[in-house]
Amino acid sequence: MNQVPNDKLTVKESWTAGKIRGKLNKGQKQVFDRMSISEKRDIIEKFNNNIPFEVEEIERNQETKYKIIEKTLNKRELNTMSESGKDMLLKNKVGQFIDSFSTRFSSSFSNPNNAGQMFTYEMINQNFVLIEMLDEHLKNENKIIEQNNEIINLLKQIANKGV
């Protein structure tokens, strides 16, 4: 008589699912919320029986982060950024303070020093990325100079053989 509904969790299962969600990070919570009812029931059963389980984070979170960075770059008309440049921006969290509505909102209505502090953090992060990008650019220029020197030496050898 006590049939478990297939289209939703029971109250007891929902309660346990809430406990599970409390132990997950943000990415895992997103994955858990997208799971089917049967997958959630499997995890709830493991949780109730103290069996270890893992909620895997999906790489879509990384793609979402790339989209946020690309949106930030497009606002500033920087659409030709390389993948390594985007990785540097992600690692240093550049743009997280400038484009965050909650950061702007909270800094407007709280202590003005917080807004200055957020801006300072943003500038520090941007400077680290800029230093890394300039270093990468310098390495590429040094490679080009070496290649040009090799070409000049080869042309000199060809010219000497022709004489």
Number of C-alpha atoms within 10 A of each C-alpha: 3 4 5 9 9 10 9 12 16 13 9 9 16 15 13 18 19 12 13 15 16 11 10 15 11 13 16 18 18 16 16 20 12 11 13 12 14 13 12 18 18 12 20 22 14 13 16 11 9 9 10 8 11 8 15 11 16 12 9 11 15 13 11 11 15 17 12 16 21 18 16 18 16 13 11 9 10 11 12 10 11 9 10 11 16 18 15 19 20 18 11 17 17 23 19 19 18 13 15 10 11 10 15 14 11 13 17 12 9 10 10 11 10 14 19 12 12 17 14 13 16 18 15 14 19 18 14 15 22 15 11 14 15 12 12 14 12 12 12 12 12 12 12 12 12 12 12 12 12 12 12 12 12 12 12 12 11 11 10 9 8 7 5
